[in-house]
Amino acid sequence: MPSYVALLRGINVGGNSLIRMAALRDCVAELGHDDVRTYIASGNVLFRSSERSAAKLDAQLERAIEERFRLPVRVVVRSAAELARVVEHVPARWLSAPELRVSVWFLLRGANGRALASRLKPKEGIDEIVAAPGAILWAVRRDALTRTGIRLIGTPDYKLITSRNLNTTLKLAELVG
């Protein structure tokens, strides 16, 4: 039975769209998925399912969460293999670079990653963007956060992603793998 991680967009951020992880775990388990567990309170659910289509799982989880919690939450489901492919694209130099802040932007199903990446304007020496299957990786120098060329929040593109920091992404890949 394949292993998956579901990444919920925009829950438990700034006191908005609050969902208790125990209740979320129960919601996913009640759909018939196995070994359901959560990782930190930002909407990361690991589970096993006989369903082979991550796209069907996206839709199933979105419906169940909206019905149970009365919240229209977008969900990105990635298989263990898909998450491993994203992690493979992280440049080795980013892994041990405390001077960098690294984010992984997981694309919602149907989002055009190439088009989105082409609209980003990283500044040389400050930002770096790497495209991965189903995700965009962004590293920015911590001492230059205010000088980044990346302006995503508040744009239509921002609604096409859910973001996790690199440490969370690596841990999720380890847990689901």
GUNU-293333 format. One line per field, with one value per atom (N, C-alpha, C): residue in one letter; atom name; x, y, z. Coordinates in nm, 4 decimals. Example, Ala and Ser with C-alpha at 12.3 -4.5 7.8 and 13.67 -1.06 7.14 Angstrom:
REM residues 2
aa	(A|A|A|S|S|S) .
at	(N|CA|C|N|CA|C) .
x	(1.3190|1.2300|1.3200|1.2850|1.3670|1.2900) .
y	(-0.5690|-0.4500|-0.3300|-0.2250|-0.1060|0.0030) .
z	(0.7800|0.7800|0.7800|0.7080|0.7140|0.7870) .
END
This chain:
REM residues 177
aa	(M|M|M|P|P|P|S|S|S|Y|Y|Y|V|V|V|A|A|A|L|L|L|L|L|L|R|R|R|G|G|G|I|I|I|N|N|N|V|V|V|G|G|G|G|G|G|N|N|N|S|S|S|L|L|L|I|I|I|R|R|R|M|M|M|A|A|A|A|A|A|L|L|L|R|R|R|D|D|D|C|C|C|V|V|V|A|A|A|E|E|E|L|L|L|G|G|G|H|H|H|D|D|D|D|D|D|V|V|V|R|R|R|T|T|T|Y|Y|Y|I|I|I|A|A|A|S|S|S|G|G|G|N|N|N|V|V|V|L|L|L|F|F|F|R|R|R|S|S|S|S|S|S|E|E|E|R|R|R|S|S|S|A|A|A|A|A|A|K|K|K|L|L|L|D|D|D|A|A|A|Q|Q|Q|L|L|L|E|E|E|R|R|R|A|A|A|I|I|I|E|E|E|E|E|E|R|R|R|F|F|F|R|R|R|L|L|L|P|P|P|V|V|V|R|R|R|V|V|V|V|V|V|V|V|V|R|R|R|S|S|S|A|A|A|A|A|A|E|E|E|L|L|L|A|A|A|R|R|R|V|V|V|V|V|V|E|E|E|H|H|H|V|V|V|P|P|P|A|A|A|R|R|R|W|W|W|L|L|L|S|S|S|A|A|A|P|P|P|E|E|E|L|L|L|R|R|R|V|V|V|S|S|S|V|V|V|W|W|W|F|F|F|L|L|L|L|L|L|R|R|R|G|G|G|A|A|A|N|N|N|G|G|G|R|R|R|A|A|A|L|L|L|A|A|A|S|S|S|R|R|R|L|L|L|K|K|K|P|P|P|K|K|K|E|E|E|G|G|G|I|I|I|D|D|D|E|E|E|I|I|I|V|V|V|A|A|A|A|A|A|P|P|P|G|G|G|A|A|A|I|I|I|L|L|L|W|W|W|A|A|A|V|V|V|R|R|R|R|R|R|D|D|D|A|A|A|L|L|L|T|T|T|R|R|R|T|T|T|G|G|G|I|I|I|R|R|R|L|L|L|I|I|I|G|G|G|T|T|T|P|P|P|D|D|D|Y|Y|Y|K|K|K|L|L|L|I|I|I|T|T|T|S|S|S|R|R|R|N|N|N|L|L|L|N|N|N|T|T|T|T|T|T|L|L|L|K|K|K|L|L|L|A|A|A|E|E|E|L|L|L|V|V|V|G|G|G) .
at	(N|CA|C|N|CA|C|N|CA|C|N|CA|C|N|CA|C|N|CA|C|N|CA|C|N|CA|C|N|CA|C|N|CA|C|N|CA|C|N|CA|C|N|CA|C|N|CA|C|N|CA|C|N|CA|C|N|CA|C|N|CA|C|N|CA|C|N|CA|C|N|CA|C|N|CA|C|N|CA|C|N|CA|C|N|CA|C|N|CA|C|N|CA|C|N|CA|C|N|CA|C|N|CA|C|N|CA|C|N|CA|C|N|CA|C|N|CA|C|N|CA|C|N|CA|C|N|CA|C|N|CA|C|N|CA|C|N|CA|C|N|CA|C|N|CA|C|N|CA|C|N|CA|C|N|CA|C|N|CA|C|N|CA|C|N|CA|C|N|CA|C|N|CA|C|N|CA|C|N|CA|C|N|CA|C|N|CA|C|N|CA|C|N|CA|C|N|CA|C|N|CA|C|N|CA|C|N|CA|C|N|CA|C|N|CA|C|N|CA|C|N|CA|C|N|CA|C|N|CA|C|N|CA|C|N|CA|C|N|CA|C|N|CA|C|N|CA|C|N|CA|C|N|CA|C|N|CA|C|N|CA|C|N|CA|C|N|CA|C|N|CA|C|N|CA|C|N|CA|C|N|CA|C|N|CA|C|N|CA|C|N|CA|C|N|CA|C|N|CA|C|N|CA|C|N|CA|C|N|CA|C|N|CA|C|N|CA|C|N|CA|C|N|CA|C|N|CA|C|N|CA|C|N|CA|C|N|CA|C|N|CA|C|N|CA|C|N|CA|C|N|CA|C|N|CA|C|N|CA|C|N|CA|C|N|CA|C|N|CA|C|N|CA|C|N|CA|C|N|CA|C|N|CA|C|N|CA|C|N|CA|C|N|CA|C|N|CA|C|N|CA|C|N|CA|C|N|CA|C|N|CA|C|N|CA|C|N|CA|C|N|CA|C|N|CA|C|N|CA|C|N|CA|C|N|CA|C|N|CA|C|N|CA|C|N|CA|C|N|CA|C|N|CA|C|N|CA|C|N|CA|C|N|CA|C|N|CA|C|N|CA|C|N|CA|C|N|CA|C|N|CA|C|N|CA|C|N|CA|C|N|CA|C|N|CA|C|N|CA|C|N|CA|C|N|CA|C|N|CA|C|N|CA|C|N|CA|C|N|CA|C|N|CA|C|N|CA|C|N|CA|C|N|CA|C|N|CA|C|N|CA|C|N|CA|C|N|CA|C|N|CA|C|N|CA|C|N|CA|C|N|CA|C|N|CA|C|N|CA|C|N|CA|C|N|CA|C|N|CA|C|N|CA|C|N|CA|C|N|CA|C|N|CA|C|N|CA|C|N|CA|C|N|CA|C|N|CA|C|N|CA|C|N|CA|C|N|CA|C) .
x	(0.0852|0.0000|0.0897|0.0708|0.1566|0.1429|0.2525|0.2556|0.2463|0.1753|0.1528|0.1720|0.1930|0.1858|0.0864|-0.0057|-0.1004|-0.0553|-0.0429|0.0001|-0.1187|-0.1691|-0.2840|-0.2354|-0.3030|-0.2624|-0.3320|-0.2511|-0.3019|-0.3759|-0.3509|-0.4188|-0.3240|-0.3836|-0.3091|-0.1992|-0.2271|-0.1324|-0.1952|-0.1294|-0.1773|-0.3129|-0.3427|-0.4687|-0.5897|-0.5660|-0.6760|-0.6856|-0.8047|-0.8283|-0.7693|-0.8122|-0.7566|-0.8167|-0.7291|-0.7685|-0.6743|-0.7322|-0.6512|-0.5987|-0.4738|-0.4129|-0.4785|-0.5222|-0.5910|-0.7205|-0.7940|-0.9187|-0.8902|-0.7832|-0.7449|-0.7060|-0.6307|-0.5903|-0.7139|-0.8100|-0.9345|-1.0098|-1.0164|-1.0860|-1.0273|-0.8955|-0.8291|-0.8458|-0.8345|-0.8510|-0.9929|-1.0921|-1.2318|-1.2611|-1.1722|-1.1876|-1.1375|-1.0805|-1.0336|-0.8845|-0.8110|-0.6654|-0.5993|-0.4822|-0.4122|-0.2909|-0.2470|-0.1248|-0.1245|-0.2357|-0.2501|-0.1812|-0.0953|-0.0295|-0.0036|0.0163|0.0452|0.1861|0.2398|0.3717|0.3604|0.3931|0.3769|0.2377|0.2044|0.0662|0.0367|0.1169|0.0950|0.0245|-0.0384|-0.1178|-0.0416|0.0334|0.1060|0.0531|-0.0053|-0.0648|0.0029|0.0570|0.1185|0.0215|0.0083|-0.0851|-0.0529|-0.1137|-0.1046|-0.2444|-0.2508|-0.3812|-0.3708|-0.4788|-0.4846|-0.5099|-0.5545|-0.5766|-0.4419|-0.4340|-0.3078|-0.2994|-0.4086|-0.4105|-0.4031|-0.2901|-0.2756|-0.3782|-0.4141|-0.5143|-0.6500|-0.6868|-0.8126|-0.8048|-0.6885|-0.6713|-0.6812|-0.6223|-0.6363|-0.7838|-0.8631|-1.0054|-1.0813|-1.0518|-1.1196|-1.0940|-0.9687|-0.9336|-0.9920|-0.9892|-1.0480|-1.1963|-1.2693|-1.4130|-1.4354|-1.3595|-1.3779|-1.3458|-1.2422|-1.2029|-1.3072|-1.3569|-1.4593|-1.5867|-1.6261|-1.7467|-1.7303|-1.6169|-1.5984|-1.5685|-1.4814|-1.4341|-1.4955|-1.5748|-1.6376|-1.5331|-1.4218|-1.3138|-1.2801|-1.2801|-1.2381|-1.0845|-1.0245|-0.8782|-0.8286|-0.7298|-0.6659|-0.5645|-0.5533|-0.4664|-0.3781|-0.2514|-0.1557|-0.1121|-0.1381|-0.0952|0.0210|0.1265|0.2425|0.2732|0.3066|0.3493|0.4906|0.5316|0.6684|0.7688|0.7426|0.8338|0.8368|0.7206|0.7160|0.7907|0.7738|0.8433|0.9937|1.0340|1.1770|1.2357|1.1602|1.2102|1.2262|1.1373|1.1519|1.2804|1.3003|1.4182|1.5479|1.5452|1.6643|1.7076|1.6175|1.6496|1.7076|1.7113|1.7686|1.9203|1.9765|2.1216|2.1934|2.2971|2.3704|2.4199|2.4604|2.5147|2.4082|2.2800|2.1723|2.1512|2.1915|2.1609|2.2332|2.3488|2.4243|2.4667|2.3709|2.3993|2.3110|2.3548|2.2720|2.2452|2.3217|2.3001|2.1833|2.1290|2.0162|1.8860|1.7809|1.6455|1.5899|1.5559|1.5125|1.3664|1.2878|1.1467|1.1197|1.0237|0.9777|0.8317|0.8026|0.6666|0.6067|0.5182|0.4505|0.3358|0.3308|0.2298|0.0995|-0.0104|-0.1407|-0.1600|-0.2341|-0.2598|-0.3126|-0.2543|-0.2971|-0.2180|-0.1408|-0.0603|0.0552|0.0869|0.1956|0.3235|0.4063|0.5290|0.6266|0.6392|0.7312|0.6858|0.5577|0.5044|0.5226|0.4910|0.5069|0.6532|0.7431|0.8863|0.9349|0.8808|0.9250|0.8825|0.7780|0.7320|0.8099|0.8862|0.9658|1.0927|1.1339|1.2505|1.3566|1.4286|1.5307|1.6431|1.6964|1.8071|1.9384|2.0259|2.1552|2.2269|2.2800|2.3525|2.2633|2.1323|2.0387|1.9456|1.8822|1.7838|1.8328|1.7816|1.8023|1.6767|1.6350|1.5162|1.5594|1.5032|1.5266|1.3900|1.3648|1.2397|1.2568|1.1541|1.1508|1.0137|0.9984|0.8662|0.7600|0.6641|0.5559|0.5913|0.7072|0.7496|0.8502|0.8643|0.9694|1.0440|1.1767|1.2599|1.3198|1.3188|1.3679|1.4627|1.5805|1.6764|1.7031|1.7055|1.7344|1.8319|1.9251|2.0188|1.9408|1.9632|1.8929|1.9237|2.0448|2.0820|2.0296|1.9567|1.9064|1.7578|1.6859|1.5442|1.4628|1.4962|1.4186|1.4562|1.5631|1.6076|1.5776|1.5028|1.4710|1.3991|1.4210|1.3489|1.2175|1.1945|1.0750|0.9594|0.8554|0.7330|0.6184|0.5823|0.4815|0.3549|0.3718|0.2560|0.1684|0.0382|-0.0567|-0.0780|-0.0043|-0.0231|-0.1140|-0.1724|-0.2520|-0.1709|-0.0415|0.0443|0.0537|0.0426|0.0539|-0.0549|-0.1690|-0.2798|-0.2590|-0.1514|-0.1227|-0.0236|0.0202|0.1246|0.0879|0.1538|0.1610|0.3079|0.3543|0.4963|0.5354|0.6525|0.7127|0.8598|0.9168|1.0603|1.1354|1.2636|1.3429|1.3486|1.3660|1.3732|1.2460|1.1312|1.0038|0.9936|1.0305|1.0239|1.1125|1.2341|1.3259|1.2729|1.2157|1.1601|1.0407|0.9535|0.8391|0.8841|0.9870|1.0399|1.0947|1.1599|1.2123|1.0970|0.9965|0.8858|0.7995|0.7796|0.6920|0.7685|0.9006|0.9832|0.9931) .
y	(-0.1178|0.0000|0.1240|0.2151|0.3339|0.4277|0.4960|0.5975|0.7355|0.8235|0.9596|1.0610|1.1854|1.2981|1.3971|1.4432|1.5469|1.6768|1.7804|1.9117|2.0066|2.0509|2.1412|2.2845|2.3614|2.4995|2.5941|2.6723|2.7847|2.7534|2.6385|2.6140|2.6440|2.6828|2.7108|2.8148|2.9120|3.0209|3.1500|3.2170|3.3466|3.3396|3.2250|3.2104|3.1896|3.1675|3.1476|3.0021|2.9628|2.8273|2.7216|2.7255|2.6364|2.4967|2.3982|2.2577|2.1856|2.1171|2.0366|1.9154|1.8815|1.7717|1.6377|1.6184|1.4937|1.4802|1.5893|1.5869|1.5642|1.6229|1.6024|1.4566|1.4018|1.2611|1.1707|1.1985|1.1204|1.1335|1.2529|1.2788|1.1937|1.1910|1.1147|0.9646|0.9207|0.7783|0.7312|0.8150|0.7790|0.7609|0.8107|0.7899|0.6521|0.5782|0.4431|0.4325|0.5397|0.5358|0.4779|0.4218|0.3519|0.4295|0.3919|0.4485|0.6009|0.6625|0.8079|0.8731|0.9689|1.0476|1.1866|1.2796|1.4167|1.4523|1.5540|1.6050|1.7555|1.8054|1.9433|1.9960|2.1105|2.1599|2.2439|2.2301|2.3136|2.2401|2.1267|2.0588|1.9619|1.8737|1.7695|1.6356|1.5571|1.4288|1.3187|1.2217|1.1056|0.9898|0.9116|0.7999|0.7019|0.5858|0.4846|0.4659|0.4385|0.4248|0.3278|0.2566|0.1691|0.2511|0.3754|0.4643|0.4962|0.4822|0.5051|0.6445|0.7195|0.8515|0.9613|1.0320|1.1441|1.2528|1.2706|1.3717|1.3378|1.2101|1.1703|1.1926|1.1675|1.1898|1.3383|1.4252|1.5711|1.6067|1.5648|1.6002|1.5374|1.4125|1.3435|1.4143|1.4480|1.5131|1.6541|1.7281|1.8625|1.8566|1.7622|1.7483|1.7123|1.6150|1.5686|1.6788|1.7553|1.8634|1.9743|2.0067|2.1113|2.0666|1.9413|1.8909|1.8877|1.8390|1.8205|1.9507|2.0335|2.1535|2.2826|2.2732|2.3907|2.4908|2.4359|2.5186|2.4738|2.5673|2.5310|2.5327|2.4193|2.4086|2.3336|2.3900|2.3210|2.2218|2.1083|2.0002|1.9559|1.9350|1.8803|1.7455|1.6389|1.5055|1.4636|1.4160|1.3640|1.2246|1.1351|1.0014|1.0099|0.9038|0.8984|0.9182|0.8551|0.8671|1.0104|1.0736|1.2116|1.3060|1.2859|1.3713|1.3480|1.2228|1.1926|1.2636|1.2701|1.3401|1.4896|1.5475|1.6893|1.7090|1.6259|1.6376|1.6186|1.5314|1.5098|1.6373|1.7292|1.8535|1.9631|1.9386|2.0383|2.0395|2.1531|2.1590|2.1231|2.0420|1.9951|2.1118|2.2200|2.3336|2.3999|2.3807|2.4375|2.3602|2.2337|2.1467|2.1861|2.2426|2.2813|2.4272|2.5118|2.6545|2.7352|2.7562|2.8303|2.9742|3.0247|3.1617|3.1714|3.0568|3.0554|3.0181|3.0780|3.0362|2.9671|2.8389|2.7595|2.7193|2.7461|2.7082|2.6162|2.5273|2.4400|2.4754|2.5193|2.5562|2.4412|2.3676|2.2569|2.3128|2.2730|2.3252|2.2473|2.3207|2.2558|2.1895|2.0827|2.0068|2.1009|2.0905|2.1732|2.3021|2.3402|2.4623|2.4372|2.5364|2.5261|2.5794|2.4880|2.5254|2.6041|2.5672|2.6400|2.7842|2.8028|2.9381|3.0196|2.9583|3.0288|3.0664|2.9718|2.9986|3.1101|3.1160|3.2196|3.3590|3.3673|3.4984|3.5460|3.4584|3.4953|3.5658|3.6630|3.7424|3.7400|3.6288|3.6234|3.7239|3.7807|3.8756|3.7989|3.8229|3.7552|3.7842|3.6790|3.6925|3.6961|3.6994|3.7037|3.5827|3.5583|3.4508|3.3483|3.2276|3.1242|3.0377|3.0054|2.9236|2.7961|2.6832|2.5548|2.4906|2.4478|2.3789|2.2302|2.1710|2.0271|1.9773|1.8490|1.7986|1.8277|1.9125|1.9450|2.0447|2.1083|2.2027|2.3027|2.4120|2.5101|2.5300|2.5245|2.5441|2.6837|2.7522|2.8900|2.9043|2.9544|2.9870|3.1365|3.1976|3.3399|3.3592|3.4495|3.4805|3.5426|3.4914|3.5430|3.6910|3.7340|3.8727|3.9665|3.9102|3.9917|3.9670|3.9192|3.8867|4.0045|4.1236|4.2407|4.2864|4.2301|4.2697|4.1629|4.0612|3.9548|4.0081|3.9415|3.9765|3.9016|3.8082|3.7247|3.7944|3.8193|3.8795|3.7848|3.7013|3.6002|3.6221|3.6595|3.6793|3.7904|3.7624|3.8602|3.8542|3.7675|3.7524|3.6329|3.6251|3.5059|3.3765|3.3836|3.2645|3.2091|3.2958|3.2525|3.1510|3.1615|3.0694|2.9331|2.9190|2.7938|2.7050|2.7501|2.6756|2.6569|2.5619|2.5546|2.5386|2.6136|2.6239|2.5486|2.4860|2.4239|2.4628|2.4757|2.5031|2.3743|2.3883|2.2736|2.1665|2.2055|2.1054|2.0225|2.0872|2.0150|1.9214|1.9691|1.8870|1.7642|1.7832|1.6698|1.5692|1.6181|1.5289|1.4524|1.5193|1.4516|1.3426|1.3722|1.2708|1.1507|1.1767|1.0688|0.9854|1.0516|0.9829|0.9026|0.9541|0.8878|0.7825|0.7914|0.7048|0.5624) .
z	(0.0000|0.0000|0.0000|-0.0965|-0.1060|0.0143|0.0433|0.1496|0.0870|0.1575|0.1083|0.2206|0.1780|0.2698|0.2095|0.2927|0.2523|0.3175|0.2371|0.2832|0.2717|0.3846|0.3845|0.3726|0.2901|0.2657|0.3623|0.4340|0.5101|0.6388|0.6996|0.8273|0.9430|1.0560|1.1792|1.1591|1.0740|1.0477|1.0972|1.1879|1.2363|1.3052|1.3655|1.4370|1.3473|1.2184|1.1232|1.0800|1.0373|0.9859|1.0786|1.2028|1.3039|1.2959|1.2934|1.2957|1.3925|1.4885|1.5800|1.5043|1.5262|1.4528|1.4863|1.6095|1.6447|1.5656|1.5506|1.4739|1.3254|1.2745|1.1349|1.1117|1.2040|1.1956|1.1910|1.2781|1.2800|1.1476|1.0938|0.9683|0.8555|0.8461|0.7397|0.7630|0.8865|0.9180|0.8865|0.9128|0.8869|0.7381|0.6539|0.5095|0.4670|0.5621|0.5334|0.5080|0.5332|0.5145|0.6398|0.6218|0.7298|0.7796|0.8988|0.9587|0.9537|0.9849|0.9750|1.0941|1.0640|1.1684|1.1143|1.2059|1.1645|1.2091|1.1454|1.1828|1.1982|1.3134|1.3577|1.3232|1.3738|1.3667|1.2427|1.1383|1.0204|0.9070|0.9384|0.8373|0.7504|0.8122|0.7405|0.7897|0.6999|0.7367|0.6562|0.7275|0.6638|0.6753|0.5684|0.5714|0.4595|0.4694|0.3647|0.3084|0.1773|0.1131|-0.0031|-0.0260|-0.1435|-0.2705|-0.2543|-0.3695|-0.4338|-0.5640|-0.6368|-0.6982|-0.6964|-0.7586|-0.6530|-0.6515|-0.5584|-0.5888|-0.7158|-0.7523|-0.6899|-0.6907|-0.6270|-0.4765|-0.4191|-0.2749|-0.2411|-0.3247|-0.3052|-0.2889|-0.3868|-0.3899|-0.2735|-0.2432|-0.1337|-0.0008|0.0249|0.1510|0.1586|0.0488|0.0488|0.0845|0.0239|0.0528|0.1995|0.2494|0.3873|0.4879|0.4633|0.5544|0.5524|0.4335|0.4267|0.4985|0.4791|0.5452|0.6969|0.7425|0.8871|0.9606|0.9025|0.9730|0.9203|0.8146|0.7529|0.7041|0.6527|0.6003|0.4583|0.3635|0.2274|0.2188|0.2483|0.2536|0.1307|0.0632|-0.0492|0.0070|-0.0609|-0.0157|-0.1316|-0.1025|-0.1981|-0.1430|-0.2171|-0.1761|-0.2643|-0.2003|-0.2721|-0.2185|-0.3097|-0.2693|-0.2130|-0.1465|-0.0939|-0.2073|-0.3225|-0.4364|-0.4905|-0.4985|-0.5476|-0.4536|-0.3237|-0.2273|-0.2354|-0.2538|-0.2679|-0.3892|-0.4994|-0.6189|-0.5944|-0.5162|-0.4818|-0.4024|-0.3015|-0.2148|-0.2948|-0.3943|-0.4788|-0.5511|-0.5716|-0.6425|-0.5522|-0.4225|-0.3315|-0.3526|-0.3911|-0.4083|-0.2770|-0.2874|-0.1692|-0.0842|-0.1476|-0.0710|0.0164|-0.0153|0.0662|0.1954|0.1976|0.3109|0.4394|0.4266|0.5469|0.5362|0.5059|0.4879|0.5823|0.7066|0.8017|0.7587|0.6643|0.6173|0.5187|0.4794|0.3852|0.4539|0.4052|0.4423|0.3174|0.3321|0.2173|0.2359|0.1333|0.1322|0.0142|0.0345|-0.0728|-0.0965|-0.2172|-0.2546|-0.3333|-0.2692|-0.3357|-0.4174|-0.5436|-0.6358|-0.6225|-0.6159|-0.6171|-0.7527|-0.7525|-0.8743|-0.9824|-1.1014|-1.2140|-1.2306|-1.1291|-1.1412|-1.2385|-1.3176|-1.4139|-1.3493|-1.3024|-1.2322|-1.3179|-1.4434|-1.5324|-1.5506|-1.5709|-1.5891|-1.4610|-1.3483|-1.2213|-1.1992|-1.2206|-1.2013|-1.2932|-1.4148|-1.5092|-1.4645|-1.3813|-1.3325|-1.2095|-1.1489|-1.0319|-1.0778|-1.0029|-1.0416|-0.9308|-0.9176|-0.8139|-0.8421|-0.7351|-0.7479|-0.7330|-0.8270|-0.8245|-0.6930|-0.6329|-0.5072|-0.3837|-0.4037|-0.2902|-0.2919|-0.4052|-0.4202|-0.5203|-0.5032|-0.6041|-0.6088|-0.7293|-0.7527|-0.8243|-0.7808|-0.8468|-0.8692|-0.9919|-1.0227|-0.9941|-0.9364|-0.9089|-0.9542|-0.9737|-1.0153|-0.9087|-0.9432|-0.8510|-0.7429|-0.7556|-0.6517|-0.7087|-0.6358|-0.6631|-0.5324|-0.5404|-0.4222|-0.4282|-0.3143|-0.3084|-0.1906|-0.2177|-0.1130|-0.1186|-0.0007|0.0084|0.1245|0.1073|0.2168|0.3324|0.4522|0.5702|0.5940|0.5620|0.5857|0.4762|0.3801|0.2692|0.2443|0.3450|0.3274|0.2745|0.3176|0.2744|0.1338|0.0795|-0.0549|-0.1606|-0.1226|-0.2167|-0.3397|-0.4505|-0.5719|-0.5845|-0.4959|-0.5024|-0.4325|-0.5072|-0.4545|-0.4884|-0.3952|-0.4208|-0.3386|-0.2114|-0.1241|-0.1810|-0.1866|-0.2379|-0.3879|-0.4561|-0.6009|-0.6277|-0.7472|-0.7808|-0.7716|-0.7998|-0.7927|-0.6507|-0.5516|-0.4122|-0.3770|-0.4423|-0.4152|-0.4805|-0.5572|-0.6274|-0.5537|-0.4349|-0.3628|-0.2161|-0.1547|-0.0100|0.0228|0.1192|0.1471|0.2739|0.2698|0.3871|0.3882|0.5072|0.5106|0.4781|0.4504|0.4084|0.5161|0.6421|0.7484|0.7569|0.7483|0.7514|0.6313|0.5145|0.3936|0.4058|0.4547|0.4712|0.5721|0.6811|0.7828|0.7277|0.6539|0.5934|0.4968|0.4178|0.3248|0.4003|0.5112|0.5955|0.6550|0.7072|0.7731|0.6743|0.5539|0.4580|0.3765|0.3758|0.2913|0.3346) .
END
